[in-house]
Amino acid sequence: MTRISTNVGATRGLRNLNKANSKLDTAIQRLSTGSQINNGKDNPSGLISGEKLRFQVTTIEQSIKNSNRASNVIATADGALGEVSGLLNQIRGLVQEGLNSGALSDTEIEANQLQIDTALSAINRISSNTTFGGDKLIDGSKSFKTTFTAANSAKLSDFQVNEALLGTNASIAVNATVTSAAEKGKLRYAGGSLTSKTTLEVAGAKGSQVVQLDSGSTVANIRDAINGISESTGVSATIGNGLVLTQGAQAGTYELSTNAIKNTVSVNASTSGSIDFTDLRGLTTEGTDATLGGSLSISIVTGTGSRGTTDVTAITTDASGNQTIEITTADDGTNSLASAADIAAAIAANGTAAALVSVTDNSSVGVIGDTSGAQALTGGVDGESVTFSDNRASSTAGAFDTLGGSLSIELASGAGTLATAATDANGDVTVSVTFGAGATLQDVVDAIAADQTAGGAAEFITTDVTNIGTGTTLAAATGGPQLFTDGHDGLNNDVSFTDVRSDPSVGTARVAFADPSAADQALSITIGGTATDPDITVNLATDADGNIISTAADVAAAINADAAASLIVNASAEGDGSETVADSGGLANGVVDPGSGALILTSDNYGSKQFVDINVLNGTFATTLSDSTTAAGRDFGTNIGVQINGQSAQTDGLNASIRTGALDTSLSFTTDANTVANTVAFTINGGGATFQIGEEVSTSGQIGIGIEAVNTARLGGLSGKLYELGSGGGKSLLDIGPGQSGSDLVGIIEDALSRVSTLRGRLGALQKNVIETNVSTLGVALENISAARSQIVDTDFATETANLTKAQILSQAGISVLAIANQQPQQVLSLLG
């Protein structure tokens, strides 16, 4: 090399040395950081892919943490529910033991009830105190918020929203439509009274029993025998009603009246004093011409020609209904000789006149002379009345046993008109009203209405003021509390009729209750119509005031005792039939179903699991399906058909449920709502508990669960609620007896256990099948995504170590070569030397 101005070799060596050092720096950085992408220039596309995978890893890791947290919440709730379940099982055992009353003393049963009360309190305490992170879990705080109209709410006996995901929606509308009605298992027997001894095996969903019936047993006897074992079989019997004439609850009443003021006229004597004539027409309206049909007048005429007697000589009535009684006196040829006694005797001797007026027989009056024309009786005022009604309830109005006590009113003279109310230790209420001189019925009404204090008179009494007229004054105090009467709860005043004719299909029978609208009428029956279309009219009995006094039992007994009516229909009263009936509104409302009178055997509940089975072991007992023609000994019920938000729901009896990714709900329809095309609508407005357990922040990565309140007020079913098992709840061990069976208590507990167990199972399934599988799936995804990201981002130490060694060698070689290249120009000096 002879040119030294440009050391090309050194420049080349320096460039390669820098290149080797750059590789050395890269290898050192990758080995020291463990990442082969430390900035964008290392691998732009790899950086993008790696960051995406890194974001996904972070999401998955947090989703796993969320899932584990959700699992912890559910496990906490499940633990509390397990304790509730244990308490319910304890209560079940205590009830079972307490029902063994023949072997337990009253003290032991009371001790069992005390334990039940304690267990019920514990359930409520668990419900109130089960929390996670400060949030309560099973007190209803985690349930969904729903909105119902009153009409839709009445169509459901129960409902639950188990899961719902609203996502970006403000609410979820739920519409459930009945597509087919649920049915009970049903068989029909129309054979009438048995002609021979018959033995039947009656079977249903609860079990089977054998019934032995004697020859001559009526349809009613068969019904009673089957119903006597219905708790063991699940089969009940009724006689098909052709007609039920009903009357609802009636409030107890008390009627307060004022005395009518009669029309009078005073006729002066010709010598001294006067005598009084008093209007006798009418009883409740006496005294008012307008209500009595016209005026009444007295005309006394002095006889002529030495008349020997005083007589009623004429009673005339004009076109307006005004009447005049003419009396002609005895005379001496010029003057009257009639005394007050003579006038009274003349009136008494004439039956028509005696019914119209009375005369004050005053012997000191003197001689009665000519009245110079008719003298009208005036000044009469009709009697007034006001009806006070028991205001304490509407569905049981007037039934003191259901209202908690009797209701009475007491009126007494006082300085002014004032009403107060007092309730004694037995729950009996007395409303006291004091009234001053000249007080009217309106004053009493106003005083009661004015007492608006809590527990005051207005709370107990309402008034009917339609019959208050001109303001006659109260006659006297009531002389002590007067009990409200005639009230009943509407449970014992219905009367059922069945057509008992041998061939009722030839025509239609009709029955009507008629109010005679008259006082003191006896109960009677009249039959009209035709032989094929008979009409039975029951003329109801009334009291002296014209009030109906016929009870349901009276009517049923009269129908069944009447030789002609009993060949047309059979009548039976509801309950004990002790309550009064009412006018039924005519024969048009009383058509009797010609197909009635058959024995209808039905399963106690609806659904395909319910059935009625009649096996004739001895005798004859032919049953058919409901069509009355198809012979059958067994019939199953059917489940209700329901579409929820357009999708077919799973159904069981009257219950329907649906489970989709966004909605899990169950509904229980009432019997009245069990009709095709009936729709229940409600809205889910939020609430519940939302768990973000997936990667996607949307409904696909979330679960929304609802946990209804688990307490004694909510647990239970159709038999009642759990709180009723407590002392004073009406269905405790101490309440077992007539009207309250132990099966109701057991039914409540079993319904409560079923609800708790179902909730635990649902939460457990969610925990195991959703959350745990989600954690497992996310774990696998985390492994694979982490591996993929590692391949892109992480340093391959074997490769980078080799690269480091290579770069080190190249760097060292570059330095050596550079040194050599820098020494080469010095060789030029040899040319100069």
FENTANOR-V996123 format. One record per residue. N is the residue number from 1. RES is the residue in one letter. PHI is phi as a letter, one per 40 degrees, with the letter a starting at -180 (none if undefined). PSI is psi in degrees with one decimal (* if undefined). Layout:
N;RES;PHI;PSI
N;RES;PHI;PSI
This chain:
1;M;none;115.8
2;T;b;-6.7
3;R;b;129.5
4;I;b;-9.3
5;S;c;-37.4
6;T;b;113.6
7;N;c;82.6
8;V;c;-39.2
9;G;c;-42.2
10;A;c;-39.7
11;T;c;-43.6
12;R;c;-42.3
13;G;c;-38.9
14;L;c;-41.2
15;R;c;-46.6
16;N;c;-32.0
17;L;c;-42.9
18;N;c;-38.6
19;K;c;-43.3
20;A;c;-40.3
21;N;c;-35.3
22;S;c;-44.0
23;K;c;-36.1
24;L;c;-42.9
25;D;c;-42.1
26;T;c;-45.7
27;A;c;-42.8
28;I;c;-43.3
29;Q;c;-46.5
30;R;c;-39.5
31;L;c;-33.6
32;S;c;-32.5
33;T;c;-21.4
34;G;g;2.7
35;S;b;136.8
36;Q;c;-2.1
37;I;b;98.9
38;N;b;-12.4
39;N;a;169.8
40;G;d;-35.3
41;K;c;-18.4
42;D;c;-43.0
43;N;a;85.3
44;P;d;-50.9
45;S;c;-37.9
46;G;c;-36.2
47;L;c;-45.1
48;I;c;-50.0
49;S;c;-42.1
50;G;c;-39.3
51;E;c;-37.4
52;K;c;-44.8
53;L;c;-35.9
54;R;c;-42.9
55;F;d;-42.4
56;Q;c;-38.1
57;V;c;-45.1
58;T;d;-43.7
59;T;c;-44.3
60;I;c;-43.4
61;E;c;-41.1
62;Q;c;-35.1
63;S;c;-37.9
64;I;c;-42.2
65;K;c;-42.7
66;N;c;-41.3
67;S;c;-43.5
68;N;c;-36.8
69;R;c;-44.3
70;A;c;-40.4
71;S;c;-37.6
72;N;c;-40.1
73;V;c;-47.9
74;I;c;-39.4
75;A;c;-37.1
76;T;c;-46.2
77;A;c;-41.2
78;D;c;-38.3
79;G;c;-42.4
80;A;c;-41.6
81;L;c;-33.6
82;G;c;-38.6
83;E;c;-41.1
84;V;c;-42.9
85;S;c;-42.0
86;G;c;-40.1
87;L;c;-38.3
88;L;c;-37.8
89;N;c;-37.1
90;Q;c;-44.8
91;I;c;-39.7
92;R;d;-43.7
93;G;c;-40.2
94;L;c;-39.5
95;V;c;-44.0
96;Q;d;-40.4
97;E;c;-41.9
98;G;c;-27.3
99;L;c;-12.4
100;N;c;54.5
101;S;c;-22.3
102;G;c;-22.2
103;A;b;-4.6
104;L;b;144.0
105;S;c;165.6
106;D;d;-35.4
107;T;c;-39.9
108;E;c;-38.5
109;I;c;-40.0
110;E;c;-37.5
111;A;c;-41.0
112;N;c;-41.7
113;Q;c;-36.1
114;L;c;-41.1
115;Q;c;-38.2
116;I;c;-43.9
117;D;d;-42.1
118;T;c;-41.6
119;A;c;-38.7
120;L;c;-40.1
121;S;c;-38.3
122;A;c;-38.5
123;I;c;-45.0
124;N;c;-35.6
125;R;c;-42.5
126;I;c;-42.4
127;S;d;-38.3
128;S;c;-23.7
129;N;b;0.2
130;T;c;111.8
131;T;b;161.8
132;F;a;118.9
133;G;g;28.2
134;G;g;-9.9
135;D;c;132.4
136;K;c;147.0
137;L;b;-40.4
138;I;b;24.5
139;D;c;7.8
140;G;h;-8.0
141;S;c;-28.1
142;K;c;11.3
143;S;c;161.4
144;F;c;147.6
145;K;c;126.6
146;T;b;154.0
147;T;b;124.1
148;F;b;149.8
149;T;c;161.0
150;A;c;-38.7
151;A;c;-41.8
152;N;c;-38.1
153;S;c;-36.4
154;A;c;-15.9
155;K;c;-9.1
156;L;b;135.2
157;S;c;-21.5
158;D;a;155.6
159;F;a;154.8
160;Q;a;141.0
161;V;b;106.1
162;N;c;-43.9
163;E;a;142.7
164;A;a;137.9
165;L;b;112.4
166;L;c;-27.1
167;G;f;-128.3
168;T;c;-2.6
169;N;c;147.3
170;A;c;-23.7
171;S;a;167.6
172;I;b;124.4
173;A;c;132.6
174;V;b;124.1
175;N;b;121.0
176;A;b;121.5
177;T;b;132.1
178;V;c;120.1
179;T;c;-24.0
180;S;a;137.8
181;A;c;143.5
182;A;c;152.5
183;E;b;153.3
184;K;c;156.5
185;G;c;135.3
186;K;a;130.7
187;L;b;155.4
188;R;b;132.7
189;Y;b;121.0
190;A;b;25.3
191;G;c;-2.5
192;G;g;-157.3
193;S;c;147.3
194;L;c;140.8
195;T;c;-9.5
196;S;a;165.6
197;K;c;133.5
198;T;b;137.5
199;T;b;128.7
200;L;b;144.7
201;E;b;117.0
202;V;b;122.2
203;A;b;146.4
204;G;a;-164.9
205;A;c;-23.0
206;K;c;-18.8
207;G;i;-165.6
208;S;b;152.0
209;Q;a;155.6
210;V;b;134.1
211;V;b;128.0
212;Q;b;122.9
213;L;b;136.5
214;D;c;160.6
215;S;c;138.0
216;G;g;-2.4
217;S;c;129.1
218;T;c;170.9
219;V;d;-37.4
220;A;c;-37.8
221;N;c;-42.5
222;I;c;-44.1
223;R;d;-48.9
224;D;c;-37.7
225;A;c;-42.9
226;I;c;-40.4
227;N;c;-24.4
228;G;c;-19.1
229;I;b;13.4
230;S;c;-29.7
231;E;c;-23.4
232;S;c;-21.5
233;T;b;-29.3
234;G;g;19.6
235;V;b;132.3
236;S;b;157.0
237;A;b;139.9
238;T;b;155.9
239;I;c;125.3
240;G;d;121.2
241;N;c;126.2
242;G;c;-24.4
243;L;a;136.4
244;V;b;115.1
245;L;c;118.3
246;T;b;156.9
247;Q;a;133.4
248;G;c;-165.7
249;A;c;149.5
250;Q;b;128.4
251;A;c;144.3
252;G;c;146.3
253;T;b;161.2
254;Y;a;131.4
255;E;b;125.0
256;L;b;129.3
257;S;b;159.5
258;T;b;154.4
259;N;c;139.4
260;A;c;147.6
261;I;b;123.2
262;K;c;152.6
263;N;c;140.5
264;T;a;161.5
265;V;a;140.7
266;S;b;121.5
267;V;b;121.3
268;N;c;143.5
269;A;c;158.2
270;S;c;-16.1
271;T;b;-55.0
272;S;a;150.6
273;G;g;-165.1
274;S;a;166.2
275;I;b;153.8
276;D;b;135.9
277;F;b;133.6
278;T;b;132.9
279;D;c;128.1
280;L;b;0.4
281;R;c;135.8
282;G;g;160.5
283;L;b;-51.0
284;T;c;-17.8
285;T;b;13.2
286;E;d;134.3
287;G;h;-24.5
288;T;b;117.0
289;D;d;-38.3
290;A;c;-35.4
291;T;c;-15.3
292;L;c;-5.0
293;G;h;-3.5
294;G;i;176.6
295;S;c;166.4
296;L;b;130.9
297;S;b;156.8
298;I;b;131.7
299;S;b;116.9
300;I;b;126.2
301;V;b;128.5
302;T;c;128.7
303;G;c;163.7
304;T;b;153.2
305;G;g;34.3
306;S;f;54.4
307;R;c;134.4
308;G;c;-17.3
309;T;b;160.1
310;T;b;122.1
311;D;b;160.0
312;V;c;113.0
313;T;c;-15.4
314;A;a;144.2
315;I;b;112.6
316;T;b;151.1
317;T;b;124.9
318;D;c;-176.2
319;A;c;-23.5
320;S;c;1.9
321;G;g;4.7
322;N;c;133.5
323;Q;b;147.5
324;T;b;129.1
325;I;b;120.4
326;E;b;128.3
327;I;b;126.8
328;T;b;128.3
329;T;c;158.6
330;A;c;151.8
331;D;a;168.1
332;D;b;17.2
333;G;h;-23.7
334;T;b;-44.9
335;N;b;154.0
336;S;c;144.6
337;L;b;10.6
338;A;c;132.8
339;S;c;175.9
340;A;c;-38.1
341;A;c;-37.2
342;D;c;-42.9
343;I;c;-44.9
344;A;c;-40.6
345;A;c;-36.7
346;A;c;-43.0
347;I;c;-46.3
348;A;c;-31.5
349;A;c;-15.7
350;N;b;111.0
351;G;d;-39.8
352;T;c;-45.5
353;A;c;-38.6
354;A;c;-26.9
355;A;c;-15.4
356;L;c;-40.5
357;V;b;159.7
358;S;b;158.2
359;V;b;134.4
360;T;c;114.3
361;D;c;98.4
362;N;b;101.9
363;S;c;-17.3
364;S;c;1.4
365;V;c;-42.1
366;G;h;-159.1
367;V;c;134.8
368;I;c;122.6
369;G;b;-170.0
370;D;c;134.9
371;T;c;-1.7
372;S;f;44.0
373;G;h;175.5
374;A;c;133.9
375;Q;b;114.7
376;A;c;138.9
377;L;c;128.8
378;T;b;178.1
379;G;g;2.8
380;G;c;146.2
381;V;b;132.9
382;D;c;149.6
383;G;c;149.8
384;E;b;159.5
385;S;a;156.0
386;V;b;138.2
387;T;b;122.8
388;F;c;131.2
389;S;b;145.7
390;D;c;123.7
391;N;b;12.4
392;R;c;-20.1
393;A;a;163.6
394;S;b;-39.4
395;S;c;-23.6
396;T;b;23.8
397;A;d;126.6
398;G;g;-14.8
399;A;c;102.2
400;F;d;-34.5
401;D;c;-29.0
402;T;c;-19.2
403;L;c;-8.0
404;G;g;-4.9
405;G;i;171.4
406;S;c;170.1
407;L;b;129.8
408;S;b;160.7
409;I;b;140.7
410;E;b;128.6
411;L;b;136.2
412;A;a;149.7
413;S;c;143.9
414;G;a;-171.1
415;A;c;-28.9
416;G;a;177.3
417;T;c;119.8
418;L;a;138.7
419;A;b;138.6
420;T;b;164.7
421;A;b;144.9
422;A;a;139.8
423;T;b;126.7
424;D;c;-176.3
425;A;c;-23.1
426;N;c;0.8
427;G;g;2.6
428;D;c;133.4
429;V;b;135.9
430;T;b;124.0
431;V;c;122.0
432;S;b;133.1
433;V;b;123.5
434;T;b;145.1
435;F;a;145.9
436;G;c;179.9
437;A;d;135.6
438;G;g;5.5
439;A;c;143.0
440;T;b;175.0
441;L;c;-38.4
442;Q;c;-34.4
443;D;c;-40.5
444;V;c;-43.9
445;V;d;-46.0
446;D;c;-38.0
447;A;c;-40.8
448;I;c;-44.1
449;A;c;-27.3
450;A;c;-19.9
451;D;c;79.9
452;Q;c;11.3
453;T;c;159.6
454;A;c;126.4
455;G;g;12.0
456;G;c;179.2
457;A;d;-40.5
458;A;c;-21.7
459;E;c;-24.9
460;F;b;-23.5
461;I;b;135.1
462;T;b;157.3
463;T;b;147.1
464;D;b;108.7
465;V;b;17.0
466;T;c;-20.4
467;N;b;14.0
468;I;c;123.0
469;G;b;-110.7
470;T;c;-4.3
471;G;g;45.0
472;T;c;151.3
473;T;c;157.3
474;L;c;142.5
475;A;c;-50.4
476;A;a;171.4
477;A;c;161.2
478;T;c;-11.3
479;G;g;32.5
480;G;h;170.3
481;P;c;133.4
482;Q;b;120.3
483;L;c;135.0
484;F;c;135.4
485;T;b;177.0
486;D;g;1.0
487;G;c;143.0
488;H;a;163.0
489;D;c;5.0
490;G;g;14.4
491;L;c;-7.8
492;N;b;31.6
493;N;b;10.8
494;D;c;147.1
495;V;b;127.9
496;S;b;140.8
497;F;b;137.8
498;T;b;143.1
499;D;c;120.1
500;V;b;10.7
501;R;c;150.3
502;S;c;-32.2
503;D;b;75.3
504;P;c;-13.8
505;S;c;-14.4
506;V;c;-16.8
507;G;a;-176.9
508;T;b;130.5
509;A;c;146.4
510;R;b;147.1
511;V;b;140.5
512;A;a;145.6
513;F;c;130.2
514;A;b;130.4
515;D;c;118.4
516;P;c;-12.9
517;S;f;40.3
518;A;a;159.4
519;A;c;153.8
520;D;f;44.9
521;Q;c;143.5
522;A;c;155.2
523;L;c;129.6
524;S;a;162.5
525;I;b;132.4
526;T;b;145.4
527;I;b;124.9
528;G;b;-154.9
529;G;g;-146.8
530;T;b;175.6
531;A;c;-35.4
532;T;c;-25.2
533;D;b;70.4
534;P;c;148.3
535;D;b;122.3
536;I;b;120.9
537;T;b;123.0
538;V;c;110.1
539;N;c;110.7
540;L;c;149.3
541;A;c;150.3
542;T;b;162.1
543;D;c;-169.7
544;A;c;-21.1
545;D;c;4.6
546;G;g;8.3
547;N;c;140.4
548;I;c;131.3
549;I;b;1.1
550;S;c;128.9
551;T;c;169.2
552;A;d;-39.1
553;A;c;-39.2
554;D;c;-45.8
555;V;c;-46.6
556;A;c;-42.2
557;A;c;-40.2
558;A;c;-42.6
559;I;c;-49.1
560;N;c;-21.7
561;A;c;-15.6
562;D;c;124.5
563;A;d;-39.5
564;A;c;-45.4
565;A;c;-36.1
566;S;c;-17.2
567;L;c;-9.8
568;I;b;-49.3
569;V;b;158.5
570;N;b;138.2
571;A;b;141.4
572;S;b;137.7
573;A;c;147.8
574;E;c;139.0
575;G;f;-133.8
576;D;c;-0.5
577;G;g;23.4
578;S;c;-8.3
579;E;c;152.1
580;T;c;155.0
581;V;b;-175.1
582;A;a;168.5
583;D;d;129.9
584;S;c;-1.5
585;G;g;18.8
586;G;h;167.4
587;L;c;-24.7
588;A;c;-25.5
589;N;c;3.9
590;G;b;36.2
591;V;c;127.2
592;V;c;129.8
593;D;c;120.4
594;P;c;-24.1
595;G;c;10.2
596;S;c;172.7
597;G;g;-14.0
598;A;c;156.2
599;L;c;122.7
600;I;b;118.6
601;L;b;121.2
602;T;b;152.0
603;S;c;152.4
604;D;c;-27.7
605;N;b;169.2
606;Y;c;156.2
607;G;h;163.4
608;S;c;-16.3
609;K;c;-10.3
610;Q;c;143.3
611;F;a;164.4
612;V;b;129.1
613;D;b;123.7
614;I;b;115.9
615;N;b;115.2
616;V;c;109.7
617;L;c;-28.4
618;N;a;139.9
619;G;g;-161.9
620;T;b;128.4
621;F;a;88.0
622;A;c;123.3
623;T;b;153.8
624;T;b;170.7
625;L;c;-179.2
626;S;c;-18.5
627;D;c;-3.3
628;S;g;3.7
629;T;b;-35.7
630;T;c;112.8
631;A;c;134.8
632;A;a;146.1
633;G;b;-5.4
634;R;a;143.0
635;D;a;133.9
636;F;c;152.4
637;G;c;178.3
638;T;b;151.8
639;N;c;155.6
640;I;c;144.7
641;G;b;128.2
642;V;b;139.8
643;Q;b;126.9
644;I;b;117.3
645;N;f;41.6
646;G;g;-5.4
647;Q;b;144.6
648;S;c;131.2
649;A;c;153.9
650;Q;c;133.2
651;T;b;154.5
652;D;a;108.6
653;G;g;-122.4
654;L;c;9.5
655;N;b;141.3
656;A;b;142.7
657;S;a;155.2
658;I;a;144.4
659;R;b;114.4
660;T;b;-178.7
661;G;c;-25.2
662;A;b;-11.9
663;L;a;132.4
664;D;b;108.5
665;T;a;154.6
666;S;b;140.5
667;L;b;146.1
668;S;b;113.9
669;F;c;149.3
670;T;c;164.9
671;T;c;-40.2
672;D;c;-28.5
673;A;c;1.7
674;N;c;63.2
675;T;b;145.8
676;V;c;138.7
677;A;g;-0.1
678;N;c;131.8
679;T;b;135.3
680;V;b;128.7
681;A;b;137.1
682;F;a;169.5
683;T;b;134.5
684;I;c;118.0
685;N;b;9.9
686;G;h;-160.2
687;G;g;-163.2
688;G;g;-173.4
689;A;b;121.6
690;T;b;127.2
691;F;b;124.4
692;Q;c;97.2
693;I;b;-6.0
694;G;b;174.0
695;E;c;-37.3
696;E;c;130.1
697;V;c;73.5
698;S;a;-178.2
699;T;c;-24.2
700;S;c;-19.2
701;G;b;14.1
702;Q;b;158.4
703;I;b;137.9
704;G;b;113.9
705;I;b;150.3
706;G;b;134.7
707;I;b;107.4
708;E;c;162.3
709;A;c;132.0
710;V;b;85.3
711;N;a;178.4
712;T;c;-19.3
713;A;c;-24.8
714;R;b;-27.4
715;L;c;137.2
716;G;i;-158.8
717;G;a;-143.8
718;L;c;-27.3
719;S;c;-19.7
720;G;i;-176.4
721;K;b;158.5
722;L;c;-34.7
723;Y;c;-24.2
724;E;c;-16.9
725;L;c;-12.0
726;G;c;163.1
727;S;d;129.0
728;G;g;-4.3
729;G;c;-10.2
730;G;g;-14.7
731;K;b;37.0
732;S;c;174.4
733;L;c;-29.2
734;L;c;-11.5
735;D;c;-3.4
736;I;c;130.6
737;G;i;-159.0
738;P;d;127.8
739;G;g;-8.7
740;Q;a;105.0
741;S;c;155.3
742;G;c;-22.6
743;S;c;-29.2
744;D;c;-41.2
745;L;c;-46.6
746;V;c;-39.8
747;G;c;-40.2
748;I;c;-46.6
749;I;c;-43.1
750;E;c;-38.7
751;D;c;-40.5
752;A;c;-44.4
753;L;c;-42.7
754;S;c;-39.8
755;R;c;-43.6
756;V;c;-44.1
757;S;c;-41.1
758;T;c;-41.9
759;L;c;-43.6
760;R;c;-42.3
761;G;c;-40.5
762;R;c;-43.9
763;L;c;-38.4
764;G;c;-42.1
765;A;c;-39.5
766;L;c;-42.0
767;Q;c;-44.5
768;K;c;-49.1
769;N;c;-19.8
770;V;b;-58.0
771;I;c;-48.6
772;E;c;-41.2
773;T;c;-32.6
774;N;c;-42.5
775;V;c;-43.1
776;S;c;-45.2
777;T;c;-44.3
778;L;c;-35.5
779;G;c;-44.6
780;V;c;-42.8
781;A;c;-39.8
782;L;c;-41.2
783;E;c;-49.9
784;N;c;-40.8
785;I;c;-36.9
786;S;c;-39.7
787;A;c;-42.9
788;A;c;-41.4
789;R;c;-35.3
790;S;c;-39.4
791;Q;c;-32.1
792;I;c;-41.7
793;V;b;-39.8
794;D;c;149.9
795;T;c;135.0
796;D;c;100.4
797;F;c;-33.9
798;A;c;-46.8
799;T;c;-46.2
800;E;c;-29.5
801;T;c;-41.9
802;A;c;-41.2
803;N;c;-37.2
804;L;c;-47.1
805;T;c;-44.7
806;K;c;-46.0
807;A;c;-36.4
808;Q;c;-45.9
809;I;c;-46.0
810;L;c;-38.5
811;S;c;-46.3
812;Q;c;-42.2
813;A;c;-39.6
814;G;c;-39.5
815;I;c;-43.1
816;S;c;-44.6
817;V;c;-40.0
818;L;c;-39.7
819;A;c;-42.2
820;I;c;-45.4
821;A;c;-34.6
822;N;c;-22.6
823;Q;c;-25.2
824;Q;d;-41.3
825;P;c;-26.6
826;Q;c;-21.4
827;Q;c;-17.3
828;V;c;-27.4
829;L;d;-27.7
830;S;c;-26.7
831;L;c;-29.6
832;L;c;-20.7
833;G;c;*
